[in-house]
């Protein structure tokens, strides 16, 4: 089956029990083997927002993957597994279930910058190998601590004495399983994640689409209507229009002089802009001293 020329984003609601890569391959098949990639791996246990880039949108992934993410997760107290979640083998149990007031008091320790150790059952690469592959084979290895930032964390619900639901907005690279274990340890008990859902990825605020719904659409036109444009991943970004002459210069990697621009600092405070010609995105680049410097071409 030949590829189709489609560029943009699918904001997938990844179901529980499916790897992010499996979901990606399903999307590629739906869109007839289009070039595709996702941002932010979700474990099989986790559900929720998995942004999938199609076509030239894949060229933007590295510019937007380092954004905050928002999760809802459930901690089961008094139980520890080798994976940090309910998919692993139980390694320790106690019946120390913290009360609501104690949990609230301890959460203040988890605001701002914290240091955490990623789980050994994670997708991090250790000497070229995935950590979870080494862990499953029983090969010993060490994972370095890392600094992460917790912008917001709060209790949503105490389901029972054994389970509490939280929401958190955190920096990229934060492991919720490690966070749950650290919260439990600070309360003098054990804990593991039993449910995890990603609600938001940065400023993406689009309705999520289920894989089942996508698969149910027979006509390709109906599927295309669910693809958001390339710039949908930016809350605000400056767009500039190029002339025919300017397009030729940009496509050969040359900078072009621009009139004075008011730039919206959207990506980590950088003066990044999208250049268009007619209705087509041509390049992502920087405005410096009123010159546009292309950094990534968005057309072949």
Secondary structure, DSSP 4 states (H G I P E B T S, - for coil): -------EEEEEEEPTT--HHHHHHHHHHHTTT--EEESS---TTEEEEEEEEEGGGGGGHHHHSSS-EEEEEEEEETEEESSSBTTS-EEEE------HHHHHHHHGGGSEEEEEEPPSSSS-EETTEEHHHHHHTT------EEEEEEEEEEEEEE-SSSEEEEEEEE-TT--HHHHHHHHHHHTTS-EEEEEEEEEEETT-----EEHHHHHH--SHHHHHTTPBPGGGG-SS-EEEE--HHHHHHHHTT--EE---------BTTB-EEEEEETTEEEEEEEEETTEEEEEEE---
